[in-house]
Amino acid sequence: MLIVGDCRTLTARGRASALWVAGDRIAEVGEEASVAARHPGAPRLRVERVTPGLHDAHVHPTAWGQALGQLDLGGMSDPRLIAEAVAERARRLPPGAWVRGGGYLLDHHPDVRLLDQAAPANPVLLDSRDLHSAWASSAALLRAGIDATTPDPPGGAFVRDAAGAPSGTVLEKAVALVKEALPAPTSADLEAGLSDLAARGYTAAHAMDYEPVQASLGPRRWRAPTGCRCGCGGPFRDPAGATSSRAGGGRTSTSPR
């Protein structure tokens, strides 16, 4: 396939007028007349402009794939309106299914009863905008086995009522204790995240390897059906013999070739 147009490159030449594409790779870049002469009879596609693909160097595609199906509470600062959004989502879910969301910003600790009344048959866990706290319903806390006897973990806390029971606001590292009760991410979540990145124009991404579904697949590359390549490094052994999980490890390239 010969692609003809204003082709921007990141090389010293800056621009070209044609690309020769062999399969799924750009095999040649040059001027239309010379490239066409080397590939007589090739089909041509005329476009206005071609630019290098976008490559995100730090992304969490599995978490992003999950977030795409969650409530977007960005800009919301009224707990009552948040609870209304939760109630609307819960009405479309089967009993027992989690209601997830995030992005809210509150200036006080909200009442857990708002979530309990909004979704009496569903556990609810919402992340704050800065991801340093969360708002959990009583059902969510129960799923996680958290009650008045649960101690605050190092680096985290459960905001409590006068009787010492968790009142719904979960701070810092205590959030992880609630999230242990969430369903494990799946390969479908990873695929959804990569497909969305591809739809936004990203051709490659570098994932952090501590997301569970990625870590279970080991150091490798993935490609969404829509074409976004994603690379993730795995555990490596440093000269001292210690094992680490540094993403990439200098071994996995995610740039389109």
Backbone torsions as a table, in degrees:
resi	resn	phi	psi	omega
1	MET	NA	128.5	176.8
2	LEU	-102.3	118.4	178.2
3	ILE	-103.6	123.7	-175.2
4	VAL	-117.1	129.6	179.2
5	GLY	166.2	-165.8	177.7
6	ASP	-81.2	98.1	-175.4
7	CYS	-98.2	109.0	178.8
8	ARG	-85.4	133.6	178.2
9	THR	-123.5	166.2	175.3
10	LEU	-104.6	29.6	177.6
11	THR	-106.0	179.0	-178.4
12	ALA	-62.4	-28.9	-177.7
13	ARG	-71.4	-26.2	175.7
14	GLY	80.3	-52.5	-177.7
15	ARG	-139.5	156.4	172.1
16	ALA	-142.7	171.3	-179.2
17	SER	-112.3	-1.6	-179.7
18	ALA	-156.5	150.8	173.8
19	LEU	-127.4	141.8	171.0
20	TRP	-107.2	120.7	-177.2
21	VAL	-108.2	121.8	177.8
22	ALA	-112.2	110.7	-176.0
23	GLY	68.1	-120.8	179.7
24	ASP	-110.0	21.3	-177.7
25	ARG	-126.6	144.8	171.9
26	ILE	-79.3	112.4	-173.7
27	ALA	-97.3	-20.5	-176.4
28	GLU	-155.5	141.8	177.2
29	VAL	-129.4	131.4	179.9
30	GLY	-177.8	-159.7	178.1
31	GLU	-87.9	148.7	-171.7
32	GLU	-54.5	-47.2	-174.6
33	ALA	-62.1	-45.3	-176.3
34	SER	-72.7	-40.0	179.5
35	VAL	-67.2	-41.8	-179.8
36	ALA	-65.2	-35.1	-179.7
37	ALA	-65.3	-30.4	179.7
38	ARG	-82.5	-10.8	-179.5
39	HIS	-134.9	64.9	-177.8
40	PRO	-62.2	139.2	177.4
41	GLY	79.2	2.0	-178.9
42	ALA	-70.5	143.5	176.2
43	PRO	-63.8	144.5	-178.4
44	ARG	-117.0	142.3	174.2
45	LEU	-124.8	116.3	179.8
46	ARG	-94.6	128.7	-178.7
47	VAL	-130.5	164.9	178.7
48	GLU	-76.0	-45.1	-175.4
49	ARG	-156.2	146.5	173.3
50	VAL	-125.9	130.7	178.9
51	THR	-124.1	159.4	174.3
52	PRO	-60.0	146.6	179.6
53	GLY	-69.3	152.6	177.0
54	LEU	-79.9	139.7	179.9
55	HIS	-129.5	114.5	178.0
56	ASP	-87.0	120.8	-173.8
57	ALA	-84.1	-8.3	-179.7
58	HIS	-152.3	103.3	-177.4
59	VAL	-144.8	157.3	178.0
60	HIS	-121.3	81.6	-171.5
61	PRO	-65.5	-31.9	179.1
62	THR	-68.9	-47.8	177.7
63	ALA	-62.1	-37.3	178.8
64	TRP	-67.4	-39.8	177.2
65	GLY	-60.7	-38.8	175.9
66	GLN	-66.6	-43.7	-176.4
67	ALA	-62.0	-28.9	-178.7
68	LEU	-61.2	-26.9	-179.8
69	GLY	-98.4	7.9	-177.4
70	GLN	-102.8	169.0	178.9
71	LEU	-68.7	129.7	174.2
72	ASP	-92.0	105.7	-177.4
73	LEU	-104.2	18.5	-178.2
74	GLY	-56.4	130.4	178.2
75	GLY	84.5	-5.3	-178.9
76	MET	-84.6	134.2	-177.5
77	SER	-134.1	8.2	178.7
78	ASP	-113.2	113.5	-178.1
79	PRO	-55.4	-31.7	-179.1
80	ARG	-67.9	-40.1	177.9
81	LEU	-69.3	-35.9	176.3
82	ILE	-62.5	-43.6	179.5
83	ALA	-63.2	-35.4	177.4
84	GLU	-64.4	-40.6	177.9
85	ALA	-65.0	-38.5	177.4
86	VAL	-63.7	-43.9	-179.4
87	ALA	-61.7	-40.8	179.3
88	GLU	-63.9	-42.3	178.8
89	ARG	-67.1	-42.5	-177.5
90	ALA	-61.4	-33.0	-179.8
91	ARG	-64.5	-21.0	-178.8
92	ARG	-98.0	3.0	-177.2
93	LEU	-113.5	152.8	175.0
94	PRO	-71.5	155.6	177.1
95	PRO	-56.6	137.9	178.6
96	GLY	92.8	-16.9	179.1
97	ALA	-74.0	144.0	-178.7
98	TRP	-73.3	141.3	168.3
99	VAL	-103.9	116.3	-180.0
100	ARG	-116.5	154.3	178.2
101	GLY	-176.6	178.6	179.7
102	GLY	-176.8	168.5	176.9
103	GLY	111.2	-5.0	-178.2
104	TYR	-72.3	161.9	177.3
105	LEU	-141.1	111.2	-177.6
106	LEU	-116.4	153.6	178.1
107	ASP	-105.1	13.2	177.9
108	HIS	-156.5	169.2	178.2
109	HIS	-84.9	118.2	-176.6
110	PRO	-74.2	162.2	-178.9
111	ASP	-81.2	127.2	-179.8
112	VAL	-61.2	-24.9	-177.5
113	ARG	-65.6	-25.4	176.9
114	LEU	-61.8	-44.1	178.5
115	LEU	-71.4	-38.7	-179.8
116	ASP	-61.4	-39.1	-180.0
117	GLN	-75.9	-32.0	-178.5
118	ALA	-72.5	-34.4	-176.8
119	ALA	-139.5	71.2	-176.3
120	PRO	-64.6	-22.3	-177.1
121	ALA	-105.9	6.2	-175.5
122	ASN	-136.4	136.0	172.8
123	PRO	-71.3	143.7	-176.5
124	VAL	-127.6	132.4	173.8
125	LEU	-140.2	119.1	-177.1
126	LEU	-120.3	133.2	178.2
127	ASP	-92.7	139.9	175.2
128	SER	-71.5	168.1	-177.1
129	ARG	-60.6	-38.2	-176.8
130	ASP	-88.6	-0.9	178.3
131	LEU	62.9	19.5	176.4
132	HIS	-100.5	-1.2	176.8
133	SER	-154.8	168.7	178.7
134	ALA	-147.7	162.3	177.9
135	TRP	-119.6	118.0	-175.5
136	ALA	-118.3	144.1	175.3
137	SER	-80.9	167.6	178.3
138	SER	-61.1	-37.9	-180.0
139	ALA	-64.6	-36.7	178.6
140	ALA	-66.7	-43.4	178.4
141	LEU	-63.5	-38.7	178.9
142	LEU	-64.9	-41.7	178.2
143	ARG	-59.1	-35.8	-177.9
144	ALA	-86.1	-0.5	179.4
145	GLY	72.0	29.0	-177.1
146	ILE	-104.7	126.1	177.7
147	ASP	-145.0	-164.4	-175.9
148	ALA	-63.4	-21.9	-178.5
149	THR	-87.6	-7.1	-177.8
150	THR	-75.8	122.1	179.2
151	PRO	-75.3	154.4	173.8
152	ASP	-67.8	134.6	179.1
153	PRO	-76.6	159.3	174.3
154	PRO	-56.9	129.4	179.0
155	GLY	81.0	10.9	-179.3
156	GLY	-153.6	173.5	-178.8
157	ALA	-160.9	153.0	170.3
158	PHE	-105.0	120.6	174.0
159	VAL	-66.5	133.4	-171.4
160	ARG	-121.8	157.6	175.7
161	ASP	-86.0	-174.1	-175.5
162	ALA	-62.5	-25.6	-179.1
163	ALA	-88.8	-1.9	178.6
164	GLY	91.6	2.6	179.5
165	ALA	-84.5	143.8	176.4
166	PRO	-56.7	132.6	-174.2
167	SER	-105.1	12.6	172.9
168	GLY	113.9	-34.4	178.6
169	THR	-85.4	128.4	-177.0
170	VAL	-120.3	130.4	-172.1
171	LEU	-112.6	139.1	171.4
172	GLU	48.7	-125.1	-171.5
173	LYS	-70.8	-9.8	174.9
174	ALA	-69.5	-23.9	179.2
175	VAL	-59.7	-36.9	-178.8
176	ALA	-61.4	-31.3	179.5
177	LEU	-66.6	-36.2	177.6
178	VAL	-72.2	-39.8	-176.6
179	LYS	-69.1	-15.1	175.3
180	GLU	-62.0	-22.1	-178.8
181	ALA	-86.9	-7.8	-178.5
182	LEU	-71.9	153.4	173.8
183	PRO	-60.9	144.7	179.5
184	ALA	-67.3	144.4	175.9
185	PRO	-64.3	156.9	-175.7
186	THR	-124.3	170.3	176.2
187	SER	-63.6	-25.9	176.9
188	ALA	-65.8	-35.1	176.4
189	ASP	-65.1	-43.0	178.2
190	LEU	-61.7	-44.3	-179.4
191	GLU	-64.3	-39.0	179.3
192	ALA	-64.2	-41.3	179.2
193	GLY	-64.3	-44.8	179.8
194	LEU	-66.5	-39.6	179.9
195	SER	-63.8	-38.0	178.4
196	ASP	-67.9	-40.2	177.0
197	LEU	-60.8	-42.7	179.7
198	ALA	-63.1	-40.2	-179.9
199	ALA	-64.9	-25.0	179.1
200	ARG	-88.6	0.0	176.3
201	GLY	104.3	2.7	178.3
202	TYR	-81.1	131.9	177.7
203	THR	-101.7	-15.8	179.8
204	ALA	-154.8	156.1	179.8
205	ALA	-151.6	152.4	177.2
206	HIS	-113.5	114.2	-175.2
207	ALA	-92.8	150.9	173.0
208	MET	-81.5	132.1	-167.7
209	ASP	-85.4	6.2	179.1
210	TYR	-90.6	0.9	172.4
211	GLU	-71.3	127.1	-167.0
212	PRO	-52.7	-47.8	-175.3
213	VAL	-66.0	-30.9	177.7
214	GLN	-72.8	-43.9	179.8
215	ALA	-61.3	-34.2	-178.7
216	SER	-69.5	-23.8	179.6
217	LEU	-85.3	-15.5	178.6
218	GLY	80.6	177.4	180.0
219	PRO	-64.3	117.6	-177.7
220	ARG	-169.4	-176.1	174.9
221	ARG	-117.3	152.5	173.1
222	TRP	-127.6	154.9	175.4
223	ARG	-133.2	126.8	175.6
224	ALA	-71.9	155.4	178.3
225	PRO	-54.9	-27.9	-178.7
226	THR	-87.9	-1.8	169.5
227	GLY	112.5	-4.8	-178.8
228	CYS	-76.1	121.7	175.9
229	ARG	-85.8	141.2	179.0
230	CYS	-134.8	129.0	179.0
231	GLY	-114.4	148.1	179.5
232	CYS	-143.5	124.6	176.6
233	GLY	-77.2	171.4	-179.5
234	GLY	-132.2	-172.5	179.8
235	PRO	-58.2	141.5	176.6
236	PHE	-136.9	163.6	-178.4
237	ARG	-110.8	123.3	-178.3
238	ASP	-82.2	172.7	-176.2
239	PRO	-58.0	-24.9	-179.2
240	ALA	-82.8	-6.4	177.3
241	GLY	95.4	-1.6	-179.9
242	ALA	-81.0	146.8	178.6
243	THR	-96.7	135.7	179.8
244	SER	-130.1	170.3	177.5
245	SER	-123.2	38.0	179.4
246	ARG	-60.7	129.0	-179.2
247	ALA	-64.7	134.9	176.6
248	GLY	90.2	-61.3	179.8
249	GLY	60.3	17.5	179.9
250	GLY	72.4	13.5	-173.1
251	ARG	-116.8	-16.5	-173.2
252	THR	-119.4	111.9	178.0
253	SER	-94.0	135.3	-179.8
254	THR	-113.9	3.1	-179.8
255	SER	-70.3	138.9	176.2
256	PRO	-58.8	140.6	179.6
257	ARG	-113.0	NA	NA
